[in-house]
């Protein structure tokens, strides 16, 4: 991602969705609502959600389920937009 303004916005963004032991299914509705209300949504994948899956796999799956564009994954965080 080469847009410095977008990078800065992503960096300053607070986590508003946390995926825990309930998995992706438990946050999909809230995640979609936030995507409707915001330009960008930052998600944190807690250890209890990851299990054997990597955060990148879960991030990709969440994006597909919610019809969102995955912009970036870094560590256990992911950023999306519609």
N, C-alpha and C positions, 0 to 999 in steps of 0.2 A: 504494500500500500504506500503510495508515494505522495498523497495529499497531506501536506503538513498541518493544515487546519483541521482536517478530519482526525489525524493522529492526536493532536492536542485535545480535541473534544473527547475522544475515546479515553485518553489518559485521565482527564478530569472527571469522567463519568463515574457515578456511584453504582455499586451493585444494587439492583432492585429485585432480582429474583435469585433465590438459592434453591438448588436441586439437592435434596437430601435422600434419606432412605426410602421415601415414597417414590422416588424416581421421576422420570420425565413426565409420566402420565399425571402426576399430582400437581404439576405446575403449568400445564399446557394452556388452560383457560386464562389464568392470570397473565401468563406470558403474552398471549395473543391480545388481551386487553391493553397491556402496556405498549405493545407495538402499535396499536391503534391510536394511543395517546401521545406517544413520544417518537422522536426521530430515531433514537438509538436506545437499545436496552442491553445492559451488561448483566451477565449471568455467572454465578459462581457454582461450580460443581463440587459439593462437599465430599469428603472421603467416603462417607456412608453411601453415597450415590454411585461412586465410581466402581467399587468392588474390583472385578477383573477388567473392567472396561477402562480405557484411557479417556481422559476428559475430551480429547479431540473427537473421539468416536461419539460420545454422548452429545457434544456440541453439534456435530453434523446431523445426528438423529433428531435433535430438538428442532433444528432449522427446517428439516424436511417435514416433520409432523405439523409444525406451525406455519409453514409456507413463509419462512423468513430467510433473508440473506445473511449468511454467516460472514461477517467482515474480518474477524480476527479471533484467533485463540492464542492465549498466552498463559502458560501454567495451567491453572484450574479455572481460568476465566474465559468467557467468550463474549463477543459483542455482535449484535444483530441489528438489522433494519429491515423494513418491508421492501 
